[in-house]
Amino acid sequence: MLRSKYPLFPILFAAILWGTTGTAHAFAPPSAHPISFGAMRLAFGGTTLLLFVLLQGKLVRGNWSIKHVVLAALSMALYQPFFFSAVSVTGIAVGTVVAIGSAPIVAGIMEWMINRRKPSLNWWVATLIAIVGCFMLFANQNSVVVDPLGILLALGAGLSFASYTIISKELLHTQSPDTVVAVVFTVSALFLAPLLFIFDLSWLFEFEGLAMSLYLGVFATAVAYLLFAKGLVKIPASTAVTLSLAEPLTAALLGVFLVGESLSLLAWGGVGLLFLAIIVLSVTPKNKLTKDASGYYKTS
């Protein structure tokens, strides 16, 4: 049966919002450099989240682990230049597949080593199906460039996202999802602030640039990561990262139905496998569904 209270839905909604970033960037001014665009995204997102928790009076000083806050913020800050640089060096197809495909594996290994929580069998099956689906989906690209530096940068992006998820999970033990995301993203935006003085920001004063920055900051960052954190409270970090593979699925479907792109038969097969991976993670036998001491949903 479907898992009680559907704890994976917030993760899926977050991934859907992340999947709109490529389409949003396509509508931004051509002069918007990807790295400065990513830095501005965190700046708007961090500010939105901070104002959100301040207005609710939820920001409290106690029980914060400075080490975890800094590490989570640094991980998210590093993800932006790693990912965009990887895509620039080795192409969208290889860069995206390596970055997004490596993250679930890294998260599963980290969770196993740090928390001594062995990933479930359905996680392994779903992750394998999803990674194969990603390869098939991006095989639709006309040109594939395998550059060693680009591969390393993409692996760095995968490690950064996995690290952010694992570390955020620790912060959620003592703080609410709202405050965790607000504090982490505010600090992360401060880490990337120097980049805003390096790149040309004239594109931000154009209507399209400001509109897309606000959309990415408020919806594809603030709202999306808030949903991700709320879902992360109830499910293992490795499962959350695997579910985030709905991001390239969303991006591909938007490209077809909104931008007018076309997918090959092989790529449509990849779309089907990504849907199958989500179903595998969503469905478990009734007699094997339990909760552990921390309240995580798992199979026994």
Secondary structure, DSSP 4 states (H G I P E B T S, - for coil): -BPTT-TTHHHHHHHHHHTTHHHHHHTS-TT--HHHHHHHHHHHHHHHHHHHHHHHT----TT--HHHHHHHHHHHHHHHHHHHHHHHHH-HHHHHHHHHHHHHHHHHHHHHHHH--PPPHHHHHHHHHHHHHHHHHHTT-S-----HHHHHHHHHHHHHHHHHHHHHHHHTTTS-HHHHHHHHHHHHHHHHGGGGGTS--GGGGSHHHHHHHHHHHIIIIIIHHHHHHHHHTTS-HHHHHHHTTHHHHHHHHHIIIII-----HHHHHHHHHHHHHHHHHHB--GGGEEE-TT--EEE-
